[in-house]
Every structure is written in C-alpha cells, then in structure tokens.
C-alpha cells in the first residue's frame, strides 16, 4: 500500500544489535537487539515495509521501516486516531513563543 508524504506513521528500527549492547546487561537483555518504534510525519511517499524517513513532533528526523499508518496513541486516548491531537503541541509552542516576544 502506497502511503503519501505527510501521513502520520510509525516506524521501527534497531538501535543496537546484541553485539553492540553493553557488556554489563543481564544475559536475557544482552541477547536481544535494542529496538525503537517512533511516530512522525512521512517525508516522502513510501510503501509499508520499506525504509522511510519521518519528522517527529519535536522536529527530529529519523529513518526506519514503515510499520503502521495513522497509529493511535494507546496511553489513554482510546483506539481511534484523533488527528487534532497531533497539532496541539505545535500550536501551543507557537502561542507561547509569540507571547514571550510580546507579539500575542
């Protein structure tokens, strides 16, 4: 499925392979890779399962395998994706910045 640039997505990436992890970790932890799943806006059209670049809500650029389109937050907002929640933080930072510069 082709996913368009600008879509809210989740990527997966291996941060450290088991060989790259610290030596002082417990055996069961040291034997598996350190993984991360990151949400952000897709920077170019991409297919699920392909390598994708995203920009997070904090502006960080990250690459990984595209695993999910329009992922819902699962820490209290329910299973439904609510696009309006994506922009609240950005808009608030703009308002605070304008107010601190005497523009608001």
C-alpha positions, 0 to 999 in steps of 0.5 A: 500500500502506497502511503503519501508524504505527510501521513502520520506513521510509525516506524521501527528500527534497531538501535543496537544489535546484541553485539553492540549492547553493553557488556554489563546487561543481564544475559536475557537483555544482552541477547536481544537487539535494542529496538525503537518504534517512533511516530512522525510525519512521512517525508516522502511517499513510501510503501509499508515495509520499506525504509522511510524517513519521518519528522517527529513532533519535536522536529527530529528526523529519523529513518526506519521501516514503515510499520503502521499508518495513522497509529493511535496513541494507546496511553489513554486516548482510546483506539481511534486516531484523533488527528487534532491531537497531533497539532496541539503541541505545535500550536501551543509552542507557537502561542507561547513563543509569540507571547514571550516576544510580546507579539500575542 
